[in-house]
Amino acid sequence: VQVIPHITNEIKDRIRLVAEESMADLVIVEIGGTVGDIESLPFLEAIRQFKSDVGRDDVMYLHV
């Protein structure tokens, strides 16, 4: 198993699954942790890829 693409694809698939099963117009996903931590890198890469997959008009990032 490789981090990219196996783990990042699984993260993206789970986000898509929530959206499809709930039939929601909007899905809010929290990416926790610190940006510099190595543990959060697969999640940050997955959401970066997700924007390319679904199109930039359908994704918004909010940093708090």
PyMOL Python script that loads the backbone (N, CA, C, O; Angstrom):
from pymol import cmd

cmd.read_pdbstr("""\
ATOM      1  N   VAL A   1       0.855  -1.181   0.000  1.00  0.00           N
ATOM      2  CA  VAL A   1       0.000   0.000   0.000  1.00  0.00           C
ATOM      3  C   VAL A   1       0.892   1.232   0.000  1.00  0.00           C
ATOM      4  O   VAL A   1       1.817   1.354   0.802  1.00  0.00           O
ATOM      5  N   GLN A   2       0.593   2.130  -0.910  1.00  0.00           N
ATOM      6  CA  GLN A   2       1.324   3.388  -0.990  1.00  0.00           C
ATOM      7  C   GLN A   2       0.413   4.524  -0.534  1.00  0.00           C
ATOM      8  O   GLN A   2      -0.805   4.476  -0.705  1.00  0.00           O
ATOM      9  N   VAL A   3       1.034   5.542   0.049  1.00  0.00           N
ATOM     10  CA  VAL A   3       0.249   6.699   0.495  1.00  0.00           C
ATOM     11  C   VAL A   3      -0.462   7.326  -0.697  1.00  0.00           C
ATOM     12  O   VAL A   3      -1.660   7.605  -0.655  1.00  0.00           O
ATOM     13  N   ILE A   4       0.311   7.542  -1.764  1.00  0.00           N
ATOM     14  CA  ILE A   4      -0.260   8.062  -3.003  1.00  0.00           C
ATOM     15  C   ILE A   4      -0.082   6.977  -4.049  1.00  0.00           C
ATOM     16  O   ILE A   4       1.062   6.640  -4.354  1.00  0.00           O
ATOM     17  N   PRO A   5      -1.106   6.423  -4.603  1.00  0.00           N
ATOM     18  CA  PRO A   5      -2.493   6.873  -4.642  1.00  0.00           C
ATOM     19  C   PRO A   5      -3.449   6.131  -3.698  1.00  0.00           C
ATOM     20  O   PRO A   5      -4.590   6.567  -3.539  1.00  0.00           O
ATOM     21  N   HIS A   6      -3.032   5.044  -3.078  1.00  0.00           N
ATOM     22  CA  HIS A   6      -3.977   4.185  -2.364  1.00  0.00           C
ATOM     23  C   HIS A   6      -4.691   4.880  -1.209  1.00  0.00           C
ATOM     24  O   HIS A   6      -5.920   4.850  -1.143  1.00  0.00           O
ATOM     25  N   ILE A   7      -3.959   5.494  -0.315  1.00  0.00           N
ATOM     26  CA  ILE A   7      -4.585   6.123   0.856  1.00  0.00           C
ATOM     27  C   ILE A   7      -5.334   7.388   0.454  1.00  0.00           C
ATOM     28  O   ILE A   7      -6.449   7.620   0.921  1.00  0.00           O
ATOM     29  N   THR A   8      -4.742   8.197  -0.397  1.00  0.00           N
ATOM     30  CA  THR A   8      -5.428   9.426  -0.814  1.00  0.00           C
ATOM     31  C   THR A   8      -6.707   9.107  -1.588  1.00  0.00           C
ATOM     32  O   THR A   8      -7.706   9.811  -1.441  1.00  0.00           O
ATOM     33  N   ASN A   9      -6.690   8.068  -2.401  1.00  0.00           N
ATOM     34  CA  ASN A   9      -7.904   7.678  -3.125  1.00  0.00           C
ATOM     35  C   ASN A   9      -8.992   7.222  -2.164  1.00  0.00           C
ATOM     36  O   ASN A   9     -10.167   7.521  -2.375  1.00  0.00           O
ATOM     37  N   GLU A  10      -8.618   6.508  -1.119  1.00  0.00           N
ATOM     38  CA  GLU A  10      -9.599   6.059  -0.127  1.00  0.00           C
ATOM     39  C   GLU A  10     -10.221   7.250   0.599  1.00  0.00           C
ATOM     40  O   GLU A  10     -11.426   7.258   0.853  1.00  0.00           O
ATOM     41  N   ILE A  11      -9.424   8.239   0.929  1.00  0.00           N
ATOM     42  CA  ILE A  11      -9.946   9.444   1.586  1.00  0.00           C
ATOM     43  C   ILE A  11     -10.946  10.143   0.668  1.00  0.00           C
ATOM     44  O   ILE A  11     -12.030  10.527   1.105  1.00  0.00           O
ATOM     45  N   LYS A  12     -10.584  10.307  -0.595  1.00  0.00           N
ATOM     46  CA  LYS A  12     -11.483  10.959  -1.554  1.00  0.00           C
ATOM     47  C   LYS A  12     -12.756  10.152  -1.756  1.00  0.00           C
ATOM     48  O   LYS A  12     -13.843  10.722  -1.855  1.00  0.00           O
ATOM     49  N   ASP A  13     -12.634   8.837  -1.817  1.00  0.00           N
ATOM     50  CA  ASP A  13     -13.810   7.978  -1.990  1.00  0.00           C
ATOM     51  C   ASP A  13     -14.777   8.109  -0.829  1.00  0.00           C
ATOM     52  O   ASP A  13     -15.992   8.108  -1.029  1.00  0.00           O
ATOM     53  N   ARG A  14     -14.258   8.220   0.369  1.00  0.00           N
ATOM     54  CA  ARG A  14     -15.132   8.356   1.545  1.00  0.00           C
ATOM     55  C   ARG A  14     -15.851   9.699   1.556  1.00  0.00           C
ATOM     56  O   ARG A  14     -17.005   9.779   1.977  1.00  0.00           O
ATOM     57  N   ILE A  15     -15.186  10.744   1.102  1.00  0.00           N
ATOM     58  CA  ILE A  15     -15.846  12.049   0.999  1.00  0.00           C
ATOM     59  C   ILE A  15     -16.970  11.973  -0.033  1.00  0.00           C
ATOM     60  O   ILE A  15     -18.077  12.451   0.213  1.00  0.00           O
ATOM     61  N   ARG A  16     -16.680  11.371  -1.191  1.00  0.00           N
ATOM     62  CA  ARG A  16     -17.701  11.210  -2.231  1.00  0.00           C
ATOM     63  C   ARG A  16     -18.880  10.374  -1.736  1.00  0.00           C
ATOM     64  O   ARG A  16     -20.035  10.696  -2.017  1.00  0.00           O
ATOM     65  N   LEU A  17     -18.589   9.308  -1.001  1.00  0.00           N
ATOM     66  CA  LEU A  17     -19.629   8.420  -0.490  1.00  0.00           C
ATOM     67  C   LEU A  17     -20.588   9.165   0.439  1.00  0.00           C
ATOM     68  O   LEU A  17     -21.803   8.983   0.356  1.00  0.00           O
ATOM     69  N   VAL A  18     -20.050   9.990   1.310  1.00  0.00           N
ATOM     70  CA  VAL A  18     -20.899  10.793   2.205  1.00  0.00           C
ATOM     71  C   VAL A  18     -21.811  11.703   1.387  1.00  0.00           C
ATOM     72  O   VAL A  18     -23.004  11.808   1.671  1.00  0.00           O
ATOM     73  N   ALA A  19     -21.258  12.350   0.385  1.00  0.00           N
ATOM     74  CA  ALA A  19     -22.048  13.263  -0.443  1.00  0.00           C
ATOM     75  C   ALA A  19     -23.137  12.517  -1.203  1.00  0.00           C
ATOM     76  O   ALA A  19     -24.273  12.986  -1.275  1.00  0.00           O
ATOM     77  N   GLU A  20     -22.802  11.361  -1.770  1.00  0.00           N
ATOM     78  CA  GLU A  20     -23.773  10.602  -2.557  1.00  0.00           C
ATOM     79  C   GLU A  20     -24.864   9.993  -1.688  1.00  0.00           C
ATOM     80  O   GLU A  20     -26.043  10.074  -2.032  1.00  0.00           O
ATOM     81  N   GLU A  21     -24.490   9.388  -0.573  1.00  0.00           N
ATOM     82  CA  GLU A  21     -25.477   8.712   0.270  1.00  0.00           C
ATOM     83  C   GLU A  21     -26.414   9.693   0.968  1.00  0.00           C
ATOM     84  O   GLU A  21     -27.587   9.387   1.180  1.00  0.00           O
ATOM     85  N   SER A  22     -25.909  10.856   1.322  1.00  0.00           N
ATOM     86  CA  SER A  22     -26.748  11.835   2.015  1.00  0.00           C
ATOM     87  C   SER A  22     -27.527  12.714   1.040  1.00  0.00           C
ATOM     88  O   SER A  22     -28.463  13.408   1.436  1.00  0.00           O
ATOM     89  N   MET A  23     -27.137  12.683  -0.236  1.00  0.00           N
ATOM     90  CA  MET A  23     -27.735  13.534  -1.267  1.00  0.00           C
ATOM     91  C   MET A  23     -27.675  15.009  -0.861  1.00  0.00           C
ATOM     92  O   MET A  23     -28.574  15.788  -1.179  1.00  0.00           O
ATOM     93  N   ALA A  24     -26.623  15.371  -0.167  1.00  0.00           N
ATOM     94  CA  ALA A  24     -26.464  16.738   0.326  1.00  0.00           C
ATOM     95  C   ALA A  24     -25.998  17.669  -0.788  1.00  0.00           C
ATOM     96  O   ALA A  24     -25.295  17.257  -1.711  1.00  0.00           O
ATOM     97  N   ASP A  25     -26.399  18.914  -0.682  1.00  0.00           N
ATOM     98  CA  ASP A  25     -25.907  19.939  -1.594  1.00  0.00           C
ATOM     99  C   ASP A  25     -24.542  20.446  -1.161  1.00  0.00           C
ATOM    100  O   ASP A  25     -23.777  20.975  -1.966  1.00  0.00           O
ATOM    101  N   LEU A  26     -24.247  20.277   0.127  1.00  0.00           N
ATOM    102  CA  LEU A  26     -23.003  20.776   0.698  1.00  0.00           C
ATOM    103  C   LEU A  26     -22.481  19.770   1.716  1.00  0.00           C
ATOM    104  O   LEU A  26     -23.231  19.289   2.566  1.00  0.00           O
ATOM    105  N   VAL A  27     -21.205  19.458   1.626  1.00  0.00           N
ATOM    106  CA  VAL A  27     -20.562  18.567   2.591  1.00  0.00           C
ATOM    107  C   VAL A  27     -19.395  19.326   3.206  1.00  0.00           C
ATOM    108  O   VAL A  27     -18.536  19.844   2.493  1.00  0.00           O
ATOM    109  N   ILE A  28     -19.369  19.388   4.525  1.00  0.00           N
ATOM    110  CA  ILE A  28     -18.272  20.046   5.228  1.00  0.00           C
ATOM    111  C   ILE A  28     -17.370  18.964   5.800  1.00  0.00           C
ATOM    112  O   ILE A  28     -17.823  18.100   6.551  1.00  0.00           O
ATOM    113  N   VAL A  29     -16.098  19.014   5.443  1.00  0.00           N
ATOM    114  CA  VAL A  29     -15.120  18.031   5.898  1.00  0.00           C
ATOM    115  C   VAL A  29     -14.026  18.768   6.648  1.00  0.00           C
ATOM    116  O   VAL A  29     -13.400  19.685   6.115  1.00  0.00           O
ATOM    117  N   GLU A  30     -13.802  18.364   7.880  1.00  0.00           N
ATOM    118  CA  GLU A  30     -12.737  18.974   8.675  1.00  0.00           C
ATOM    119  C   GLU A  30     -11.462  18.156   8.519  1.00  0.00           C
ATOM    120  O   GLU A  30     -11.454  16.944   8.734  1.00  0.00           O
ATOM    121  N   ILE A  31     -10.393  18.831   8.143  1.00  0.00           N
ATOM    122  CA  ILE A  31      -9.075  18.211   8.085  1.00  0.00           C
ATOM    123  C   ILE A  31      -8.332  18.719   9.309  1.00  0.00           C
ATOM    124  O   ILE A  31      -7.867  19.858   9.327  1.00  0.00           O
ATOM    125  N   GLY A  32      -8.218  17.887  10.323  1.00  0.00           N
ATOM    126  CA  GLY A  32      -7.617  18.313  11.580  1.00  0.00           C
ATOM    127  C   GLY A  32      -6.108  18.189  11.570  1.00  0.00           C
ATOM    128  O   GLY A  32      -5.509  17.718  10.604  1.00  0.00           O
ATOM    129  N   GLY A  33      -5.519  18.618  12.649  1.00  0.00           N
ATOM    130  CA  GLY A  33      -4.077  18.511  12.799  1.00  0.00           C
ATOM    131  C   GLY A  33      -3.364  19.788  12.417  1.00  0.00           C
ATOM    132  O   GLY A  33      -3.982  20.809  12.115  1.00  0.00           O
ATOM    133  N   THR A  34      -2.069  19.704  12.437  1.00  0.00           N
ATOM    134  CA  THR A  34      -1.214  20.828  12.089  1.00  0.00           C
ATOM    135  C   THR A  34      -0.669  20.598  10.689  1.00  0.00           C
ATOM    136  O   THR A  34      -0.254  19.489  10.354  1.00  0.00           O
ATOM    137  N   VAL A  35      -0.668  21.630   9.884  1.00  0.00           N
ATOM    138  CA  VAL A  35      -0.255  21.496   8.490  1.00  0.00           C
ATOM    139  C   VAL A  35       1.147  20.915   8.372  1.00  0.00           C
ATOM    140  O   VAL A  35       1.420  20.171   7.430  1.00  0.00           O
ATOM    141  N   GLY A  36       2.027  21.227   9.286  1.00  0.00           N
ATOM    142  CA  GLY A  36       3.397  20.738   9.211  1.00  0.00           C
ATOM    143  C   GLY A  36       3.591  19.297   9.644  1.00  0.00           C
ATOM    144  O   GLY A  36       4.651  18.722   9.396  1.00  0.00           O
ATOM    145  N   ASP A  37       2.596  18.699  10.285  1.00  0.00           N
ATOM    146  CA  ASP A  37       2.734  17.322  10.765  1.00  0.00           C
ATOM    147  C   ASP A  37       2.653  16.338   9.609  1.00  0.00           C
ATOM    148  O   ASP A  37       1.805  16.472   8.727  1.00  0.00           O
ATOM    149  N   ILE A  38       3.525  15.365   9.618  1.00  0.00           N
ATOM    150  CA  ILE A  38       3.564  14.377   8.546  1.00  0.00           C
ATOM    151  C   ILE A  38       2.294  13.530   8.506  1.00  0.00           C
ATOM    152  O   ILE A  38       1.920  13.026   7.447  1.00  0.00           O
ATOM    153  N   GLU A  39       1.629  13.371   9.650  1.00  0.00           N
ATOM    154  CA  GLU A  39       0.418  12.560   9.700  1.00  0.00           C
ATOM    155  C   GLU A  39      -0.727  13.168   8.896  1.00  0.00           C
ATOM    156  O   GLU A  39      -1.593  12.437   8.415  1.00  0.00           O
ATOM    157  N   SER A  40      -0.747  14.480   8.743  1.00  0.00           N
ATOM    158  CA  SER A  40      -1.840  15.131   8.023  1.00  0.00           C
ATOM    159  C   SER A  40      -1.593  15.220   6.517  1.00  0.00           C
ATOM    160  O   SER A  40      -2.505  15.568   5.767  1.00  0.00           O
ATOM    161  N   LEU A  41      -0.391  14.914   6.068  1.00  0.00           N
ATOM    162  CA  LEU A  41      -0.058  15.070   4.650  1.00  0.00           C
ATOM    163  C   LEU A  41      -0.954  14.272   3.705  1.00  0.00           C
ATOM    164  O   LEU A  41      -1.355  14.816   2.676  1.00  0.00           O
ATOM    165  N   PRO A  42      -1.293  13.011   3.996  1.00  0.00           N
ATOM    166  CA  PRO A  42      -2.193  12.297   3.073  1.00  0.00           C
ATOM    167  C   PRO A  42      -3.559  12.980   2.937  1.00  0.00           C
ATOM    168  O   PRO A  42      -4.147  12.981   1.855  1.00  0.00           O
ATOM    169  N   PHE A  43      -4.059  13.555   4.023  1.00  0.00           N
ATOM    170  CA  PHE A  43      -5.353  14.231   3.980  1.00  0.00           C
ATOM    171  C   PHE A  43      -5.270  15.523   3.181  1.00  0.00           C
ATOM    172  O   PHE A  43      -6.168  15.831   2.398  1.00  0.00           O
ATOM    173  N   LEU A  44      -4.200  16.275   3.375  1.00  0.00           N
ATOM    174  CA  LEU A  44      -4.020  17.514   2.617  1.00  0.00           C
ATOM    175  C   LEU A  44      -3.833  17.223   1.134  1.00  0.00           C
ATOM    176  O   LEU A  44      -4.360  17.949   0.290  1.00  0.00           O
ATOM    177  N   GLU A  45      -3.097  16.179   0.811  1.00  0.00           N
ATOM    178  CA  GLU A  45      -2.918  15.790  -0.591  1.00  0.00           C
ATOM    179  C   GLU A  45      -4.234  15.320  -1.193  1.00  0.00           C
ATOM    180  O   GLU A  45      -4.530  15.619  -2.349  1.00  0.00           O
ATOM    181  N   ALA A  46      -5.023  14.587  -0.418  1.00  0.00           N
ATOM    182  CA  ALA A  46      -6.313  14.095  -0.917  1.00  0.00           C
ATOM    183  C   ALA A  46      -7.249  15.249  -1.256  1.00  0.00           C
ATOM    184  O   ALA A  46      -7.904  15.223  -2.298  1.00  0.00           O
ATOM    185  N   ILE A  47      -7.323  16.261  -0.392  1.00  0.00           N
ATOM    186  CA  ILE A  47      -8.230  17.369  -0.709  1.00  0.00           C
ATOM    187  C   ILE A  47      -7.681  18.228  -1.846  1.00  0.00           C
ATOM    188  O   ILE A  47      -8.448  18.847  -2.585  1.00  0.00           O
ATOM    189  N   ARG A  48      -6.362  18.266  -1.987  1.00  0.00           N
ATOM    190  CA  ARG A  48      -5.781  18.966  -3.141  1.00  0.00           C
ATOM    191  C   ARG A  48      -6.198  18.265  -4.427  1.00  0.00           C
ATOM    192  O   ARG A  48      -6.614  18.914  -5.387  1.00  0.00           O
ATOM    193  N   GLN A  49      -6.085  16.928  -4.446  1.00  0.00           N
ATOM    194  CA  GLN A  49      -6.487  16.143  -5.611  1.00  0.00           C
ATOM    195  C   GLN A  49      -7.993  16.231  -5.853  1.00  0.00           C
ATOM    196  O   GLN A  49      -8.447  16.265  -6.997  1.00  0.00           O
ATOM    197  N   PHE A  50      -8.757  16.266  -4.768  1.00  0.00           N
ATOM    198  CA  PHE A  50     -10.215  16.299  -4.867  1.00  0.00           C
ATOM    199  C   PHE A  50     -10.683  17.505  -5.677  1.00  0.00           C
ATOM    200  O   PHE A  50     -11.625  17.408  -6.463  1.00  0.00           O
ATOM    201  N   LYS A  51     -10.025  18.627  -5.480  1.00  0.00           N
ATOM    202  CA  LYS A  51     -10.374  19.836  -6.226  1.00  0.00           C
ATOM    203  C   LYS A  51     -10.177  19.623  -7.724  1.00  0.00           C
ATOM    204  O   LYS A  51     -10.982  20.094  -8.527  1.00  0.00           O
ATOM    205  N   SER A  52      -9.124  18.924  -8.101  1.00  0.00           N
ATOM    206  CA  SER A  52      -8.888  18.624  -9.513  1.00  0.00           C
ATOM    207  C   SER A  52      -9.905  17.620 -10.043  1.00  0.00           C
ATOM    208  O   SER A  52     -10.340  17.709 -11.191  1.00  0.00           O
ATOM    209  N   ASP A  53     -10.277  16.668  -9.201  1.00  0.00           N
ATOM    210  CA  ASP A  53     -11.204  15.612  -9.620  1.00  0.00           C
ATOM    211  C   ASP A  53     -12.611  16.139  -9.880  1.00  0.00           C
ATOM    212  O   ASP A  53     -13.223  15.795 -10.891  1.00  0.00           O
ATOM    213  N   VAL A  54     -13.128  16.966  -8.982  1.00  0.00           N
ATOM    214  CA  VAL A  54     -14.523  17.406  -9.098  1.00  0.00           C
ATOM    215  C   VAL A  54     -14.665  18.779  -9.739  1.00  0.00           C
ATOM    216  O   VAL A  54     -15.767  19.170 -10.124  1.00  0.00           O
ATOM    217  N   GLY A  55     -13.575  19.505  -9.858  1.00  0.00           N
ATOM    218  CA  GLY A  55     -13.614  20.824 -10.482  1.00  0.00           C
ATOM    219  C   GLY A  55     -13.559  21.935  -9.451  1.00  0.00           C
ATOM    220  O   GLY A  55     -14.158  21.845  -8.379  1.00  0.00           O
ATOM    221  N   ARG A  56     -12.842  22.962  -9.791  1.00  0.00           N
ATOM    222  CA  ARG A  56     -12.610  24.039  -8.832  1.00  0.00           C
ATOM    223  C   ARG A  56     -13.869  24.828  -8.492  1.00  0.00           C
ATOM    224  O   ARG A  56     -13.911  25.498  -7.460  1.00  0.00           O
ATOM    225  N   ASP A  57     -14.893  24.763  -9.337  1.00  0.00           N
ATOM    226  CA  ASP A  57     -16.140  25.472  -9.043  1.00  0.00           C
ATOM    227  C   ASP A  57     -16.978  24.761  -7.981  1.00  0.00           C
ATOM    228  O   ASP A  57     -17.931  25.339  -7.458  1.00  0.00           O
ATOM    229  N   ASP A  58     -16.634  23.520  -7.660  1.00  0.00           N
ATOM    230  CA  ASP A  58     -17.413  22.735  -6.702  1.00  0.00           C
ATOM    231  C   ASP A  58     -16.674  22.450  -5.401  1.00  0.00           C
ATOM    232  O   ASP A  58     -17.130  21.634  -4.600  1.00  0.00           O
ATOM    233  N   VAL A  59     -15.538  23.111  -5.178  1.00  0.00           N
ATOM    234  CA  VAL A  59     -14.756  22.893  -3.958  1.00  0.00           C
ATOM    235  C   VAL A  59     -14.363  24.249  -3.381  1.00  0.00           C
ATOM    236  O   VAL A  59     -13.994  25.169  -4.111  1.00  0.00           O
ATOM    237  N   MET A  60     -14.450  24.354  -2.057  1.00  0.00           N
ATOM    238  CA  MET A  60     -14.006  25.569  -1.387  1.00  0.00           C
ATOM    239  C   MET A  60     -13.222  25.163  -0.148  1.00  0.00           C
ATOM    240  O   MET A  60     -13.647  24.280   0.597  1.00  0.00           O
ATOM    241  N   TYR A  61     -12.096  25.795   0.071  1.00  0.00           N
ATOM    242  CA  TYR A  61     -11.299  25.551   1.272  1.00  0.00           C
ATOM    243  C   TYR A  61     -11.475  26.733   2.210  1.00  0.00           C
ATOM    244  O   TYR A  61     -11.465  27.888   1.785  1.00  0.00           O
ATOM    245  N   LEU A  62     -11.636  26.430   3.488  1.00  0.00           N
ATOM    246  CA  LEU A  62     -11.754  27.467   4.509  1.00  0.00           C
ATOM    247  C   LEU A  62     -10.758  27.140   5.602  1.00  0.00           C
ATOM    248  O   LEU A  62     -10.878  26.112   6.269  1.00  0.00           O
ATOM    249  N   HIS A  63      -9.783  28.002   5.790  1.00  0.00           N
ATOM    250  CA  HIS A  63      -8.752  27.788   6.804  1.00  0.00           C
ATOM    251  C   HIS A  63      -9.107  28.604   8.043  1.00  0.00           C
ATOM    252  O   HIS A  63      -9.332  29.812   7.965  1.00  0.00           O
ATOM    253  N   VAL A  64      -9.151  27.926   9.183  1.00  0.00           N
ATOM    254  CA  VAL A  64      -9.529  28.599  10.431  1.00  0.00           C
ATOM    255  C   VAL A  64      -8.370  28.536  11.395  1.00  0.00           C
ATOM    256  O   VAL A  64      -8.468  29.042  12.513  1.00  0.00           O
TER     257      VAL A  64
END
""", "prot")
cmd.dss("prot")
cmd.show_as("cartoon", "prot")
cmd.util.cbc("prot")
cmd.orient("prot")
